[in-house]
Amino acid sequence: MQIDKDMLNKFLGLSDEEFKKKVTDAAKTAGIENSKLNDIMKDTKHIKSMIGSMSEDDIKKALQSVGDEKIAQMIQNLQNKK
């Protein structure tokens, strides 16, 4: 999987509200519970910073841990929410 840096930068540049909605939708697709999502999404600036500082290999490893089928669903949901 090739990471599109421009797309990643646009994603990280979303308003906190829009970023939170997209991440929440994607996480729900991956099967993460709402209660965990609320705790995770309290500090969107930190999450953006963390993602922005990840190397391409780190991002690939994180995506691989979720699985190809879930990733495909998450990408499709994110694209449908544009």
PDB file of N, CA, C and O in Angstrom:
ATOM      1  N   MET A   1       0.847  -1.180   0.000  1.00  0.00           N
ATOM      2  CA  MET A   1       0.000   0.000   0.000  1.00  0.00           C
ATOM      3  C   MET A   1       0.889   1.238   0.000  1.00  0.00           C
ATOM      4  O   MET A   1       1.805   1.353   0.814  1.00  0.00           O
ATOM      5  N   GLN A   2       0.618   2.146  -0.901  1.00  0.00           N
ATOM      6  CA  GLN A   2       1.362   3.400  -1.011  1.00  0.00           C
ATOM      7  C   GLN A   2       0.615   4.485  -0.235  1.00  0.00           C
ATOM      8  O   GLN A   2      -0.591   4.665  -0.403  1.00  0.00           O
ATOM      9  N   ILE A   3       1.339   5.193   0.601  1.00  0.00           N
ATOM     10  CA  ILE A   3       0.734   6.269   1.387  1.00  0.00           C
ATOM     11  C   ILE A   3       0.816   7.564   0.581  1.00  0.00           C
ATOM     12  O   ILE A   3       1.904   7.990   0.194  1.00  0.00           O
ATOM     13  N   ASP A   4      -0.321   8.180   0.332  1.00  0.00           N
ATOM     14  CA  ASP A   4      -0.378   9.451  -0.401  1.00  0.00           C
ATOM     15  C   ASP A   4      -0.198  10.584   0.602  1.00  0.00           C
ATOM     16  O   ASP A   4      -1.115  10.922   1.349  1.00  0.00           O
ATOM     17  N   LYS A   5       1.014  11.169   0.605  1.00  0.00           N
ATOM     18  CA  LYS A   5       1.345  12.212   1.586  1.00  0.00           C
ATOM     19  C   LYS A   5       0.441  13.434   1.447  1.00  0.00           C
ATOM     20  O   LYS A   5       0.066  14.040   2.450  1.00  0.00           O
ATOM     21  N   ASP A   6       0.087  13.801   0.218  1.00  0.00           N
ATOM     22  CA  ASP A   6      -0.797  14.958   0.019  1.00  0.00           C
ATOM     23  C   ASP A   6      -2.166  14.709   0.638  1.00  0.00           C
ATOM     24  O   ASP A   6      -2.728  15.582   1.300  1.00  0.00           O
ATOM     25  N   MET A   7      -2.700  13.504   0.416  1.00  0.00           N
ATOM     26  CA  MET A   7      -4.006  13.163   0.978  1.00  0.00           C
ATOM     27  C   MET A   7      -3.927  13.118   2.505  1.00  0.00           C
ATOM     28  O   MET A   7      -4.842  13.569   3.194  1.00  0.00           O
ATOM     29  N   LEU A   8      -2.834  12.574   3.023  1.00  0.00           N
ATOM     30  CA  LEU A   8      -2.655  12.514   4.468  1.00  0.00           C
ATOM     31  C   LEU A   8      -2.596  13.928   5.057  1.00  0.00           C
ATOM     32  O   LEU A   8      -3.211  14.198   6.089  1.00  0.00           O
ATOM     33  N   ASN A   9      -1.863  14.818   4.408  1.00  0.00           N
ATOM     34  CA  ASN A   9      -1.759  16.193   4.889  1.00  0.00           C
ATOM     35  C   ASN A   9      -3.107  16.919   4.847  1.00  0.00           C
ATOM     36  O   ASN A   9      -3.423  17.700   5.745  1.00  0.00           O
ATOM     37  N   LYS A  10      -3.898  16.660   3.805  1.00  0.00           N
ATOM     38  CA  LYS A  10      -5.240  17.253   3.728  1.00  0.00           C
ATOM     39  C   LYS A  10      -6.117  16.722   4.864  1.00  0.00           C
ATOM     40  O   LYS A  10      -6.875  17.469   5.482  1.00  0.00           O
ATOM     41  N   PHE A  11      -5.998  15.431   5.123  1.00  0.00           N
ATOM     42  CA  PHE A  11      -6.764  14.802   6.198  1.00  0.00           C
ATOM     43  C   PHE A  11      -6.391  15.419   7.540  1.00  0.00           C
ATOM     44  O   PHE A  11      -7.265  15.739   8.346  1.00  0.00           O
ATOM     45  N   LEU A  12      -5.094  15.586   7.778  1.00  0.00           N
ATOM     46  CA  LEU A  12      -4.635  16.170   9.038  1.00  0.00           C
ATOM     47  C   LEU A  12      -4.968  17.654   9.142  1.00  0.00           C
ATOM     48  O   LEU A  12      -4.991  18.214  10.238  1.00  0.00           O
ATOM     49  N   GLY A  13      -5.226  18.290   7.993  1.00  0.00           N
ATOM     50  CA  GLY A  13      -5.563  19.706   7.974  1.00  0.00           C
ATOM     51  C   GLY A  13      -7.043  20.002   8.145  1.00  0.00           C
ATOM     52  O   GLY A  13      -7.446  21.165   8.176  1.00  0.00           O
ATOM     53  N   LEU A  14      -7.857  18.955   8.257  1.00  0.00           N
ATOM     54  CA  LEU A  14      -9.293  19.155   8.481  1.00  0.00           C
ATOM     55  C   LEU A  14      -9.528  19.854   9.813  1.00  0.00           C
ATOM     56  O   LEU A  14      -8.694  19.789  10.716  1.00  0.00           O
ATOM     57  N   SER A  15     -10.659  20.514   9.925  1.00  0.00           N
ATOM     58  CA  SER A  15     -11.026  21.090  11.225  1.00  0.00           C
ATOM     59  C   SER A  15     -11.114  19.953  12.231  1.00  0.00           C
ATOM     60  O   SER A  15     -11.316  18.797  11.857  1.00  0.00           O
ATOM     61  N   ASP A  16     -10.960  20.285  13.509  1.00  0.00           N
ATOM     62  CA  ASP A  16     -11.015  19.245  14.542  1.00  0.00           C
ATOM     63  C   ASP A  16     -12.339  18.485  14.499  1.00  0.00           C
ATOM     64  O   ASP A  16     -12.372  17.268  14.679  1.00  0.00           O
ATOM     65  N   GLU A  17     -13.421  19.210  14.260  1.00  0.00           N
ATOM     66  CA  GLU A  17     -14.750  18.579  14.219  1.00  0.00           C
ATOM     67  C   GLU A  17     -14.863  17.594  13.048  1.00  0.00           C
ATOM     68  O   GLU A  17     -15.330  16.468  13.218  1.00  0.00           O
ATOM     69  N   GLU A  18     -14.432  18.030  11.862  1.00  0.00           N
ATOM     70  CA  GLU A  18     -14.510  17.164  10.687  1.00  0.00           C
ATOM     71  C   GLU A  18     -13.557  15.978  10.814  1.00  0.00           C
ATOM     72  O   GLU A  18     -13.905  14.855  10.449  1.00  0.00           O
ATOM     73  N   PHE A  19     -12.363  16.230  11.330  1.00  0.00           N
ATOM     74  CA  PHE A  19     -11.380  15.163  11.556  1.00  0.00           C
ATOM     75  C   PHE A  19     -11.962  14.118  12.507  1.00  0.00           C
ATOM     76  O   PHE A  19     -11.884  12.916  12.251  1.00  0.00           O
ATOM     77  N   LYS A  20     -12.544  14.592  13.602  1.00  0.00           N
ATOM     78  CA  LYS A  20     -13.127  13.690  14.598  1.00  0.00           C
ATOM     79  C   LYS A  20     -14.227  12.838  13.985  1.00  0.00           C
ATOM     80  O   LYS A  20     -14.304  11.640  14.258  1.00  0.00           O
ATOM     81  N   LYS A  21     -15.078  13.437  13.162  1.00  0.00           N
ATOM     82  CA  LYS A  21     -16.169  12.692  12.535  1.00  0.00           C
ATOM     83  C   LYS A  21     -15.626  11.609  11.604  1.00  0.00           C
ATOM     84  O   LYS A  21     -16.098  10.473  11.633  1.00  0.00           O
ATOM     85  N   LYS A  22     -14.647  11.954  10.788  1.00  0.00           N
ATOM     86  CA  LYS A  22     -14.096  10.974   9.847  1.00  0.00           C
ATOM     87  C   LYS A  22     -13.383   9.836  10.570  1.00  0.00           C
ATOM     88  O   LYS A  22     -13.534   8.672  10.199  1.00  0.00           O
ATOM     89  N   VAL A  23     -12.605  10.168  11.601  1.00  0.00           N
ATOM     90  CA  VAL A  23     -11.908   9.129  12.357  1.00  0.00           C
ATOM     91  C   VAL A  23     -12.909   8.249  13.095  1.00  0.00           C
ATOM     92  O   VAL A  23     -12.751   7.029  13.142  1.00  0.00           O
ATOM     93  N   THR A  24     -13.929   8.857  13.665  1.00  0.00           N
ATOM     94  CA  THR A  24     -14.952   8.103  14.379  1.00  0.00           C
ATOM     95  C   THR A  24     -15.677   7.146  13.440  1.00  0.00           C
ATOM     96  O   THR A  24     -15.892   5.984  13.786  1.00  0.00           O
ATOM     97  N   ASP A  25     -16.056   7.623  12.259  1.00  0.00           N
ATOM     98  CA  ASP A  25     -16.726   6.760  11.272  1.00  0.00           C
ATOM     99  C   ASP A  25     -15.831   5.592  10.871  1.00  0.00           C
ATOM    100  O   ASP A  25     -16.289   4.453  10.780  1.00  0.00           O
ATOM    101  N   ALA A  26     -14.551   5.882  10.631  1.00  0.00           N
ATOM    102  CA  ALA A  26     -13.614   4.830  10.229  1.00  0.00           C
ATOM    103  C   ALA A  26     -13.401   3.836  11.368  1.00  0.00           C
ATOM    104  O   ALA A  26     -13.341   2.629  11.134  1.00  0.00           O
ATOM    105  N   ALA A  27     -13.287   4.329  12.584  1.00  0.00           N
ATOM    106  CA  ALA A  27     -13.076   3.454  13.738  1.00  0.00           C
ATOM    107  C   ALA A  27     -14.277   2.549  13.982  1.00  0.00           C
ATOM    108  O   ALA A  27     -14.118   1.378  14.328  1.00  0.00           O
ATOM    109  N   LYS A  28     -15.471   3.089  13.804  1.00  0.00           N
ATOM    110  CA  LYS A  28     -16.674   2.267  13.951  1.00  0.00           C
ATOM    111  C   LYS A  28     -16.668   1.132  12.932  1.00  0.00           C
ATOM    112  O   LYS A  28     -17.064   0.009  13.245  1.00  0.00           O
ATOM    113  N   THR A  29     -16.222   1.424  11.720  1.00  0.00           N
ATOM    114  CA  THR A  29     -16.112   0.398  10.684  1.00  0.00           C
ATOM    115  C   THR A  29     -15.144  -0.694  11.124  1.00  0.00           C
ATOM    116  O   THR A  29     -15.350  -1.873  10.839  1.00  0.00           O
ATOM    117  N   ALA A  30     -14.089  -0.288  11.820  1.00  0.00           N
ATOM    118  CA  ALA A  30     -13.088  -1.242  12.294  1.00  0.00           C
ATOM    119  C   ALA A  30     -13.557  -2.003  13.529  1.00  0.00           C
ATOM    120  O   ALA A  30     -12.883  -2.928  13.983  1.00  0.00           O
ATOM    121  N   GLY A  31     -14.717  -1.615  14.078  1.00  0.00           N
ATOM    122  CA  GLY A  31     -15.292  -2.336  15.200  1.00  0.00           C
ATOM    123  C   GLY A  31     -14.911  -1.796  16.566  1.00  0.00           C
ATOM    124  O   GLY A  31     -15.068  -2.494  17.568  1.00  0.00           O
ATOM    125  N   ILE A  32     -14.414  -0.568  16.626  1.00  0.00           N
ATOM    126  CA  ILE A  32     -14.062   0.028  17.909  1.00  0.00           C
ATOM    127  C   ILE A  32     -15.322   0.561  18.567  1.00  0.00           C
ATOM    128  O   ILE A  32     -16.133   1.225  17.921  1.00  0.00           O
ATOM    129  N   GLU A  33     -15.488   0.273  19.844  1.00  0.00           N
ATOM    130  CA  GLU A  33     -16.695   0.652  20.588  1.00  0.00           C
ATOM    131  C   GLU A  33     -16.779   2.159  20.805  1.00  0.00           C
ATOM    132  O   GLU A  33     -15.757   2.838  20.909  1.00  0.00           O
ATOM    133  N   ASN A  34     -18.012   2.679  20.874  1.00  0.00           N
ATOM    134  CA  ASN A  34     -18.246   4.108  21.089  1.00  0.00           C
ATOM    135  C   ASN A  34     -17.595   4.633  22.364  1.00  0.00           C
ATOM    136  O   ASN A  34     -17.041   5.732  22.368  1.00  0.00           O
ATOM    137  N   SER A  35     -17.656   3.865  23.438  1.00  0.00           N
ATOM    138  CA  SER A  35     -17.094   4.340  24.701  1.00  0.00           C
ATOM    139  C   SER A  35     -15.589   4.561  24.579  1.00  0.00           C
ATOM    140  O   SER A  35     -15.053   5.520  25.136  1.00  0.00           O
ATOM    141  N   LYS A  36     -14.916   3.687  23.862  1.00  0.00           N
ATOM    142  CA  LYS A  36     -13.471   3.854  23.646  1.00  0.00           C
ATOM    143  C   LYS A  36     -13.202   5.023  22.711  1.00  0.00           C
ATOM    144  O   LYS A  36     -12.237   5.763  22.900  1.00  0.00           O
ATOM    145  N   LEU A  37     -14.049   5.191  21.708  1.00  0.00           N
ATOM    146  CA  LEU A  37     -13.879   6.291  20.757  1.00  0.00           C
ATOM    147  C   LEU A  37     -13.961   7.647  21.446  1.00  0.00           C
ATOM    148  O   LEU A  37     -13.168   8.545  21.162  1.00  0.00           O
ATOM    149  N   ASN A  38     -14.917   7.788  22.344  1.00  0.00           N
ATOM    150  CA  ASN A  38     -15.082   9.072  23.036  1.00  0.00           C
ATOM    151  C   ASN A  38     -13.822   9.446  23.802  1.00  0.00           C
ATOM    152  O   ASN A  38     -13.403  10.603  23.783  1.00  0.00           O
ATOM    153  N   ASP A  39     -13.219   8.475  24.474  1.00  0.00           N
ATOM    154  CA  ASP A  39     -11.983   8.741  25.215  1.00  0.00           C
ATOM    155  C   ASP A  39     -10.836   9.065  24.274  1.00  0.00           C
ATOM    156  O   ASP A  39     -10.062   9.990  24.522  1.00  0.00           O
ATOM    157  N   ILE A  40     -10.727   8.303  23.196  1.00  0.00           N
ATOM    158  CA  ILE A  40      -9.635   8.487  22.241  1.00  0.00           C
ATOM    159  C   ILE A  40      -9.731   9.849  21.560  1.00  0.00           C
ATOM    160  O   ILE A  40      -8.715  10.515  21.361  1.00  0.00           O
ATOM    161  N   MET A  41     -10.938  10.264  21.204  1.00  0.00           N
ATOM    162  CA  MET A  41     -11.116  11.464  20.385  1.00  0.00           C
ATOM    163  C   MET A  41     -11.194  12.763  21.196  1.00  0.00           C
ATOM    164  O   MET A  41     -11.530  13.807  20.638  1.00  0.00           O
ATOM    165  N   LYS A  42     -10.896  12.723  22.477  1.00  0.00           N
ATOM    166  CA  LYS A  42     -10.940  13.937  23.297  1.00  0.00           C
ATOM    167  C   LYS A  42      -9.889  14.960  22.873  1.00  0.00           C
ATOM    168  O   LYS A  42     -10.120  16.164  22.986  1.00  0.00           O
ATOM    169  N   ASP A  43      -8.744  14.496  22.388  1.00  0.00           N
ATOM    170  CA  ASP A  43      -7.640  15.397  22.052  1.00  0.00           C
ATOM    171  C   ASP A  43      -7.242  15.209  20.586  1.00  0.00           C
ATOM    172  O   ASP A  43      -6.251  14.543  20.287  1.00  0.00           O
ATOM    173  N   THR A  44      -8.020  15.800  19.676  1.00  0.00           N
ATOM    174  CA  THR A  44      -7.752  15.620  18.244  1.00  0.00           C
ATOM    175  C   THR A  44      -6.416  16.224  17.828  1.00  0.00           C
ATOM    176  O   THR A  44      -5.767  15.708  16.919  1.00  0.00           O
ATOM    177  N   LYS A  45      -5.998  17.299  18.469  1.00  0.00           N
ATOM    178  CA  LYS A  45      -4.704  17.898  18.120  1.00  0.00           C
ATOM    179  C   LYS A  45      -3.568  16.917  18.375  1.00  0.00           C
ATOM    180  O   LYS A  45      -2.631  16.822  17.582  1.00  0.00           O
ATOM    181  N   HIS A  46      -3.653  16.189  19.482  1.00  0.00           N
ATOM    182  CA  HIS A  46      -2.630  15.197  19.805  1.00  0.00           C
ATOM    183  C   HIS A  46      -2.646  14.053  18.782  1.00  0.00           C
ATOM    184  O   HIS A  46      -1.595  13.588  18.340  1.00  0.00           O
ATOM    185  N   ILE A  47      -3.835  13.616  18.419  1.00  0.00           N
ATOM    186  CA  ILE A  47      -3.952  12.530  17.440  1.00  0.00           C
ATOM    187  C   ILE A  47      -3.371  12.964  16.094  1.00  0.00           C
ATOM    188  O   ILE A  47      -2.624  12.215  15.463  1.00  0.00           O
ATOM    189  N   LYS A  48      -3.719  14.177  15.659  1.00  0.00           N
ATOM    190  CA  LYS A  48      -3.173  14.693  14.400  1.00  0.00           C
ATOM    191  C   LYS A  48      -1.650  14.754  14.463  1.00  0.00           C
ATOM    192  O   LYS A  48      -0.971  14.376  13.509  1.00  0.00           O
ATOM    193  N   SER A  49      -1.124  15.221  15.568  1.00  0.00           N
ATOM    194  CA  SER A  49       0.325  15.321  15.741  1.00  0.00           C
ATOM    195  C   SER A  49       0.972  13.948  15.700  1.00  0.00           C
ATOM    196  O   SER A  49       2.014  13.756  15.073  1.00  0.00           O
ATOM    197  N   MET A  50       0.347  13.003  16.370  1.00  0.00           N
ATOM    198  CA  MET A  50       0.869  11.641  16.413  1.00  0.00           C
ATOM    199  C   MET A  50       0.888  11.019  15.017  1.00  0.00           C
ATOM    200  O   MET A  50       1.891  10.432  14.613  1.00  0.00           O
ATOM    201  N   ILE A  51      -0.216  11.145  14.284  1.00  0.00           N
ATOM    202  CA  ILE A  51      -0.292  10.592  12.928  1.00  0.00           C
ATOM    203  C   ILE A  51       0.707  11.298  12.019  1.00  0.00           C
ATOM    204  O   ILE A  51       1.385  10.657  11.216  1.00  0.00           O
ATOM    205  N   GLY A  52       0.794  12.615  12.148  1.00  0.00           N
ATOM    206  CA  GLY A  52       1.704  13.392  11.311  1.00  0.00           C
ATOM    207  C   GLY A  52       3.167  13.061  11.531  1.00  0.00           C
ATOM    208  O   GLY A  52       3.992  13.249  10.636  1.00  0.00           O
ATOM    209  N   SER A  53       3.494  12.570  12.719  1.00  0.00           N
ATOM    210  CA  SER A  53       4.891  12.247  13.018  1.00  0.00           C
ATOM    211  C   SER A  53       5.251  10.797  12.698  1.00  0.00           C
ATOM    212  O   SER A  53       6.411  10.402  12.811  1.00  0.00           O
ATOM    213  N   MET A  54       4.253  10.006  12.300  1.00  0.00           N
ATOM    214  CA  MET A  54       4.513   8.601  11.970  1.00  0.00           C
ATOM    215  C   MET A  54       5.235   8.495  10.628  1.00  0.00           C
ATOM    216  O   MET A  54       4.965   9.259   9.701  1.00  0.00           O
ATOM    217  N   SER A  55       6.151   7.539  10.541  1.00  0.00           N
ATOM    218  CA  SER A  55       6.804   7.265   9.270  1.00  0.00           C
ATOM    219  C   SER A  55       5.849   6.462   8.389  1.00  0.00           C
ATOM    220  O   SER A  55       4.842   5.936   8.862  1.00  0.00           O
ATOM    221  N   GLU A  56       6.178   6.380   7.116  1.00  0.00           N
ATOM    222  CA  GLU A  56       5.340   5.602   6.204  1.00  0.00           C
ATOM    223  C   GLU A  56       5.283   4.141   6.653  1.00  0.00           C
ATOM    224  O   GLU A  56       4.229   3.510   6.569  1.00  0.00           O
ATOM    225  N   ASP A  57       6.402   3.600   7.127  1.00  0.00           N
ATOM    226  CA  ASP A  57       6.419   2.217   7.619  1.00  0.00           C
ATOM    227  C   ASP A  57       5.524   2.049   8.846  1.00  0.00           C
ATOM    228  O   ASP A  57       4.832   1.040   8.978  1.00  0.00           O
ATOM    229  N   ASP A  58       5.537   3.047   9.753  1.00  0.00           N
ATOM    230  CA  ASP A  58       4.676   2.982  10.931  1.00  0.00           C
ATOM    231  C   ASP A  58       3.204   2.947  10.524  1.00  0.00           C
ATOM    232  O   ASP A  58       2.412   2.183  11.076  1.00  0.00           O
ATOM    233  N   ILE A  59       2.854   3.781   9.555  1.00  0.00           N
ATOM    234  CA  ILE A  59       1.467   3.833   9.081  1.00  0.00           C
ATOM    235  C   ILE A  59       1.083   2.504   8.438  1.00  0.00           C
ATOM    236  O   ILE A  59      -0.008   1.986   8.678  1.00  0.00           O
ATOM    237  N   LYS A  60       1.973   1.958   7.627  1.00  0.00           N
ATOM    238  CA  LYS A  60       1.693   0.674   6.975  1.00  0.00           C
ATOM    239  C   LYS A  60       1.492  -0.432   8.006  1.00  0.00           C
ATOM    240  O   LYS A  60       0.581  -1.249   7.875  1.00  0.00           O
ATOM    241  N   LYS A  61       2.343  -0.457   9.030  1.00  0.00           N
ATOM    242  CA  LYS A  61       2.215  -1.476  10.078  1.00  0.00           C
ATOM    243  C   LYS A  61       0.883  -1.335  10.812  1.00  0.00           C
ATOM    244  O   LYS A  61       0.220  -2.330  11.101  1.00  0.00           O
ATOM    245  N   ALA A  62       0.499  -0.105  11.108  1.00  0.00           N
ATOM    246  CA  ALA A  62      -0.769   0.127  11.797  1.00  0.00           C
ATOM    247  C   ALA A  62      -1.941  -0.346  10.934  1.00  0.00           C
ATOM    248  O   ALA A  62      -2.874  -0.973  11.436  1.00  0.00           O
ATOM    249  N   LEU A  63      -1.888  -0.046   9.646  1.00  0.00           N
ATOM    250  CA  LEU A  63      -2.958  -0.465   8.742  1.00  0.00           C
ATOM    251  C   LEU A  63      -2.998  -1.979   8.592  1.00  0.00           C
ATOM    252  O   LEU A  63      -4.078  -2.568   8.536  1.00  0.00           O
ATOM    253  N   GLN A  64      -1.836  -2.613   8.527  1.00  0.00           N
ATOM    254  CA  GLN A  64      -1.787  -4.067   8.400  1.00  0.00           C
ATOM    255  C   GLN A  64      -2.387  -4.764   9.612  1.00  0.00           C
ATOM    256  O   GLN A  64      -2.979  -5.836   9.487  1.00  0.00           O
ATOM    257  N   SER A  65      -2.236  -4.158  10.782  1.00  0.00           N
ATOM    258  CA  SER A  65      -2.775  -4.774  11.992  1.00  0.00           C
ATOM    259  C   SER A  65      -4.305  -4.786  11.987  1.00  0.00           C
ATOM    260  O   SER A  65      -4.925  -5.621  12.645  1.00  0.00           O
ATOM    261  N   VAL A  66      -4.903  -3.865  11.250  1.00  0.00           N
ATOM    262  CA  VAL A  66      -6.364  -3.798  11.166  1.00  0.00           C
ATOM    263  C   VAL A  66      -6.895  -4.836  10.175  1.00  0.00           C
ATOM    264  O   VAL A  66      -7.957  -5.416  10.400  1.00  0.00           O
ATOM    265  N   GLY A  67      -6.175  -5.072   9.091  1.00  0.00           N
ATOM    266  CA  GLY A  67      -6.587  -6.045   8.086  1.00  0.00           C
ATOM    267  C   GLY A  67      -7.101  -5.380   6.825  1.00  0.00           C
ATOM    268  O   GLY A  67      -7.725  -4.320   6.875  1.00  0.00           O
ATOM    269  N   ASP A  68      -6.832  -6.013   5.696  1.00  0.00           N
ATOM    270  CA  ASP A  68      -7.170  -5.450   4.390  1.00  0.00           C
ATOM    271  C   ASP A  68      -8.662  -5.212   4.194  1.00  0.00           C
ATOM    272  O   ASP A  68      -9.062  -4.191   3.634  1.00  0.00           O
ATOM    273  N   GLU A  69      -9.485  -6.151   4.652  1.00  0.00           N
ATOM    274  CA  GLU A  69     -10.934  -6.012   4.452  1.00  0.00           C
ATOM    275  C   GLU A  69     -11.481  -4.809   5.215  1.00  0.00           C
ATOM    276  O   GLU A  69     -12.271  -4.036   4.672  1.00  0.00           O
ATOM    277  N   LYS A  70     -11.064  -4.649   6.468  1.00  0.00           N
ATOM    278  CA  LYS A  70     -11.516  -3.517   7.274  1.00  0.00           C
ATOM    279  C   LYS A  70     -10.994  -2.203   6.693  1.00  0.00           C
ATOM    280  O   LYS A  70     -11.710  -1.202   6.679  1.00  0.00           O
ATOM    281  N   ILE A  71      -9.745  -2.205   6.212  1.00  0.00           N
ATOM    282  CA  ILE A  71      -9.164  -0.999   5.610  1.00  0.00           C
ATOM    283  C   ILE A  71      -9.979  -0.595   4.385  1.00  0.00           C
ATOM    284  O   ILE A  71     -10.290   0.583   4.211  1.00  0.00           O
ATOM    285  N   ALA A  72     -10.324  -1.555   3.542  1.00  0.00           N
ATOM    286  CA  ALA A  72     -11.118  -1.266   2.348  1.00  0.00           C
ATOM    287  C   ALA A  72     -12.467  -0.667   2.731  1.00  0.00           C
ATOM    288  O   ALA A  72     -12.924   0.281   2.093  1.00  0.00           O
ATOM    289  N   GLN A  73     -13.110  -1.210   3.768  1.00  0.00           N
ATOM    290  CA  GLN A  73     -14.391  -0.677   4.241  1.00  0.00           C
ATOM    291  C   GLN A  73     -14.222   0.743   4.763  1.00  0.00           C
ATOM    292  O   GLN A  73     -15.037   1.618   4.471  1.00  0.00           O
ATOM    293  N   MET A  74     -13.160   0.972   5.538  1.00  0.00           N
ATOM    294  CA  MET A  74     -12.927   2.294   6.111  1.00  0.00           C
ATOM    295  C   MET A  74     -12.678   3.325   5.018  1.00  0.00           C
ATOM    296  O   MET A  74     -13.211   4.433   5.076  1.00  0.00           O
ATOM    297  N   ILE A  75     -11.873   2.967   4.021  1.00  0.00           N
ATOM    298  CA  ILE A  75     -11.585   3.891   2.920  1.00  0.00           C
ATOM    299  C   ILE A  75     -12.858   4.214   2.159  1.00  0.00           C
ATOM    300  O   ILE A  75     -13.110   5.371   1.820  1.00  0.00           O
ATOM    301  N   GLN A  76     -13.658   3.196   1.892  1.00  0.00           N
ATOM    302  CA  GLN A  76     -14.908   3.425   1.174  1.00  0.00           C
ATOM    303  C   GLN A  76     -15.831   4.326   1.981  1.00  0.00           C
ATOM    304  O   GLN A  76     -16.448   5.232   1.420  1.00  0.00           O
ATOM    305  N   ASN A  77     -15.938   4.098   3.288  1.00  0.00           N
ATOM    306  CA  ASN A  77     -16.788   4.956   4.130  1.00  0.00           C
ATOM    307  C   ASN A  77     -16.268   6.391   4.144  1.00  0.00           C
ATOM    308  O   ASN A  77     -17.061   7.329   4.058  1.00  0.00           O
ATOM    309  N   LEU A  78     -14.964   6.579   4.249  1.00  0.00           N
ATOM    310  CA  LEU A  78     -14.394   7.919   4.258  1.00  0.00           C
ATOM    311  C   LEU A  78     -14.665   8.622   2.934  1.00  0.00           C
ATOM    312  O   LEU A  78     -14.986   9.811   2.926  1.00  0.00           O
ATOM    313  N   GLN A  79     -14.544   7.917   1.822  1.00  0.00           N
ATOM    314  CA  GLN A  79     -14.790   8.515   0.513  1.00  0.00           C
ATOM    315  C   GLN A  79     -16.256   8.862   0.336  1.00  0.00           C
ATOM    316  O   GLN A  79     -16.578   9.868  -0.296  1.00  0.00           O
ATOM    317  N   ASN A  80     -17.146   8.054   0.876  1.00  0.00           N
ATOM    318  CA  ASN A  80     -18.579   8.311   0.773  1.00  0.00           C
ATOM    319  C   ASN A  80     -19.012   9.495   1.615  1.00  0.00           C
ATOM    320  O   ASN A  80     -20.076  10.061   1.365  1.00  0.00           O
ATOM    321  N   LYS A  81     -18.229   9.884   2.596  1.00  0.00           N
ATOM    322  CA  LYS A  81     -18.582  10.962   3.512  1.00  0.00           C
ATOM    323  C   LYS A  81     -18.095  12.325   3.011  1.00  0.00           C
ATOM    324  O   LYS A  81     -18.298  13.331   3.691  1.00  0.00           O
ATOM    325  N   LYS A  82     -17.462  12.379   1.845  1.00  0.00           N
ATOM    326  CA  LYS A  82     -16.918  13.642   1.321  1.00  0.00           C
ATOM    327  C   LYS A  82     -17.989  14.661   1.063  1.00  0.00           C
ATOM    328  O   LYS A  82     -17.692  15.771   0.622  1.00  0.00           O
TER     329      LYS A  82
END
